[in-house]
Structure formats: C-alpha cells, structure tokens
Amino acid sequence: MDFHIDHHRLRTDSANVPYMGSPNAGGVLKPRFLIIHYTASGPDADISKYFFQKSANVSAHLVVRRDGAITQCVPFNVVAWHAGKSQWTGKDGTYYSGLNNAAIGIEIENWGPLNKSDGGWVSWTGAPVDGSKVIEARHKFGVPDCGWEVFTTAQIETVIAAAQAICAEYPIEDIMGHDDIAPGRKSDPGPAWDMNAFKAKVKGEAEIGDAGMVVHSSSGLNIRSGASASFPKVHDIIPDRTRVLVHEASGKWRYVSVLNASGQPDFSGWVHGDWLK
C-alpha cells in the first residue's frame, strides 16, 4: 500500500482516503513528531465517528481500524487534540510542553490492556477477547503487566505506509508512543506494538531497533519470573537465535519480550544478559 500527501490530506494514487472532519481541532500545526496511540475500543466502535462529535472533546489526524481501513479526521496542518498533558525534549534540546501543537497523531483500533477472567481475556468494558489475539507482557515502564490485544497485520502495514508518507512530506524529527510523552498517565500503544521495528521499517532500516537483541545459546535460554536463577521458569526454553526486545535491567539480568515469527511480542520474562547479543 502506498500513500502520499496532497494539501495536507492523505491520498492513494487515485483519491483521498475517507475523511470525517472532527470539530475538535484548531490552530496551525507545523509537524515535528508523530505520535502512535491505541483507541482502547472494540470492533463495534467507530472512533472516527466518535471524533466527529463535538462532545467527544478529542480527535486525532488518522484512525486505523482492525481491517486496515484508514480515515482522516483532521488535516495534517491543523492541531488535533490527541496528546493531552504531555512533554518531550527534541533532539536539538527544544522542550515541548503539550505535544498537540507539534505532533501528528495516529489512533489504531485496539483494546489495549486486558484482564484475565475464568473464561479467558476481557477488555476494560468486560467484553471477551479471543485468546489467540492476546499476548502477555509487561509495559516497558513496568506497569501494567497483563494481557494485550495484538495489532493486526493489516493495521501494521497501513500505519507504516501512512507514516512513510507523513515523514516524506514533513520534517518529522521522531516517532513516539503516547506512553513516551505521558509516562505513567498513558500506556498506549503498549508492548504489543513493536515501536523499534515500526520506526526501522518507516525509515527503511534493519528491523531490530536499539532495544532488539538475539539469543546466542546453542542449548536455548531459560526465561524466569524474576531476575535470578532462583525464580521459576515462566515458559519453555527460548531457542537459539530468537529475537527479543529488552525493557529493563537488573544486574546482568534483562527483562525481555520474546518476539514471534511475525516480529510481535509473544511473552515476557527475565533472562541472563550474557546470552544476548
């Protein structure tokens, strides 16, 4: 899928993507950043229609549904209300307080963190979620440690293509999650979104980002519930050459998310760092 931008609207080769203009926007935006969000909603909710309501008091530039369908809600040169109370220091040392005034926001349809129930997994609303579409992982900032709905391949491909078009059109300095600019207050997009791989694909670089490492142990590697060999194993042995994302360190131990064949986090735990390279 290829997109480009014309007059601050996202287009395919033949037409603009569907547009549902949100009234919850205003002011001139000169984009410096791209912020990734999840909607915390199920497949029955249409977030672009929600943003269309003045009473929602929130918006984003793009919304991507589970099937990869994309809708634009705010032109890219207009401030959308997606970041809220937030802060970030740019690569040139410029401090930003309130990223709405400097960032394009993409909302991806996804439940986000999930709770375990007797019947499996449920969303914050109590709606059941298919266990085959759930990973267990700890957020990179430590909490929450729970289940997370995975993002679909169609969503990932659509967001990559949209981000590439945005970065080609505007001087985007960095791509962050909502959790990066509002740590402790927000957890989106969460550990089910491989931000390092996403940024690398947008930039056309190698898929493993700065936090990506590979298991180097011919006999495999144990993964445990804590940062010591005294803690119980939480999963089968991780095979040699498995890719992982490192989130935390405690001495020589590393808290990692193990990536599946699709490059998405599958499960998490502590491993000895000497066997990662």
N, C-alpha and C positions, 0 to 999 in steps of 0.2 A: 504494500500500500504506500502510495506517495501523496504527500500534501505539499502545497505551497501557500503563501500568504499574499493576498491582494487587498490593498486598502484596509489592512488590519483585520481581515476576515480569512478564516481557514478554508482552503479550496482543494478539491480534487482537480484532475485535468479538465473536467467538464463543467463543474459547478461548485458554488459554495456549499459547505456542509450545512445541514439543517440549523436554523437559527431560531432561538426563542429568547428574545431580549428581556433581560431582567431589569426591573426598575431600581434594584438595589446596587447602584453603581454611580460613579460620578467623579469628575476630576481627570486631568490629563495624566496618563501613565507613560513613563519612559522606562521600559522594562530593563532590569538588570539581573533579575533572578527568575527562576522557575520553581514553583512550589508544588509538590505532589501531596494529594490528600486521598483519604477514602471517605465514602459518603456515610458509613455506618447505617446502611439501609439494605433491605432485601430486594428481590427481583420484582416485586409488585409495586415498588415505589418508583416514580418518575421524578428524579431530582431536578431535571431541567424545568419541569412544570412547577415544582416547589419554588425554585428560584424566581419563577415568573410572578409569584405572588409578593406584593409589597410587604405583607405581614411577615414574610419569612425573614426579612432583615438580614439576608446573607446571599451571597452569589459567588460564582467562580467563572472564569473565562470559558472553560470547556468541561463537559461531563461525558464520561465514557461508560457505557453500560456493559453488562457481563458478556453480551454477544459481540462487543467491539464497536457497536454503533456510537457515533460521536455527535454531540450537539454543542454549538457555541451559544453562550448566553450573554457575553459581554465582549465588545471589540477589544483587540489587544492594546489599543492606545487609550483605553479608559480604565480607571481604577475599579476593580471589583472588590467585594467585601468577603474575603476568604481567609485571611491570615489572623485577624483579630489582634489581641495583645501579643506582640512578638518582637524579637530583636535579632540582629545579626551584624557581624563585622565583616565587611567586604575585604577582598584580597589586597586592596590598596589602603586598608586601615580605616575606611569610612564606616562610621557606626550608623546603623539603621534602626530606628525605633518605630515599629509598625510597618510590616513588610507589604501591606496593601499598596502603599504608594510607590513600590519599586519592583513588584513581582507579578508575574502571570500565574494564575492558579488553575490546576487541573484536578478535578474531582473524579475518582474512579469508584464505580459502584461496587461496594464490598461491605460485609457486615463488620469487619474489624475483629476485635477480641471476642471470644466465645466462652461460654461457661459449660462445664461438664454436668450432665444430668444422668439419671438412671437409664434413659433411652438413648444417650449419645451426647450430641452437642446442641446447644441452643444459643440463640442470639440474645442481645440485651433486652429484646422485646419478648423473649420466650419462644420465638419461632424456631422449629427444628432445622438443623443444618446438616446436610449429607456429610457423614464422616469421611468419605473418600475425598472430600474437598476441604479438609481441615488438616493443618499441621499443629504440632505442639512446640512452642518456642518461647523463649524469654525475650522481652523487648531489649534493645541494645542499651537502654538506660536502666535496666534492671527489673522494671515492672511495667506492665503486667506480665506474669509468667503463666500462660494459658493456651487455649486453642485460638487459631487464627484462620479465617477463611482464606484460601489461596486465590490469587488473581488468575483469570483465565488467560490462555494463550492469545486469544483474540484481543483482549484488553491490552496485554503487554505489547503486542505488535502495533496496535493503534496508537498507544501512548508514545512509543518510540518514534513512530513516523511523525506524529504531531510535534513532539519535542525537537526532532531534527529540523522541521520546517521553522519552528519558532527560533531556534538557535541560528539558523541561516539568515533569518530576517532581522533579528535584533541582537544587540551586543550583550548576550546573556553571559554573565560572569560565573554563575554557579547554579547548580540544581540541588535543592534541599527538600527534605520532608517537612511537614507541618511540625513534627516532633522535634526537628532540629532547631526551629526558630521559636518554639514554645515548649521547651523541655519541661516535663512534669505536668504540664497542663494538657498537652495533646500527645497522642500515641500513633497518629497516622503518618505515613502509610503502614508502619509496623514491620515486623520481621518477615512476613510473607512477601513483602516487596523487596527484591534484591537491588538496593539502590546502587551499589557499586557496579554490578553487571549492567544495570539500566544506563547509568551515566557513561560507561565504557561503550555501550552499543550506540548511544546517541552521538558520541564523539568518534565512533569508528575505531575504537581501541580494543585491546585484549579484554576479554570478558571479566576476568578476575580483577577486582579493584584492589585498593590498598589493604583492605581487611581480608582479602582472599588468600587462602593457603591450601596446600595439598598434603595429605597424609603420606609419609615416607616410612613405611614399616612393612616388610615382607609378610609378617605374620598378622598384620592388621593392628588396630588400636582400640583399646578399651575406652568407653565413654561412661562417665560416672556422674552421680548426683551432686558431688561436691569436689572441691579442689584438693583431693588427696586419694591415695590408693585404698584408704580405709573405707571410702564411701562405696555403696553398692552400684553395680552397673545399671544403667538406665535403658540399654539397648544392646542388640547384638554387636559383635566386634565390627568396627568400621574397616572396610577393606583398604588395602594399599592403593594409593593414587586417588582416593576420594577427595573431592573438593569441599572445603569448609569455609565459613565466614567466622572470623574471630571478633567477639564482642567485648570480653573482659579478660583481665589477667590477675592472677594471684600467685605470686612467686613464679615458678616455672609452669604452672597450670594455666590453661586457657579455656574460657567458656565459649563454645562454638555452636553454630548452626550447621548441620550436615546437609549438603546440597544433594538433591536427587538428580536423575538423569536429565531433567528439564532445566537444571540450574536453579531450582527453587528450594528454599529451606524446608527440610523434612522433619527433623527432630533436633533437639539441643541437649547439651550436657558439657561436662568438664573432661578435657583430655590433657595429657602431658605434652607440653610445648616442644620438647626435644624431638618429637616425631612429626613436627610440622615444618614445612619449608615453603 
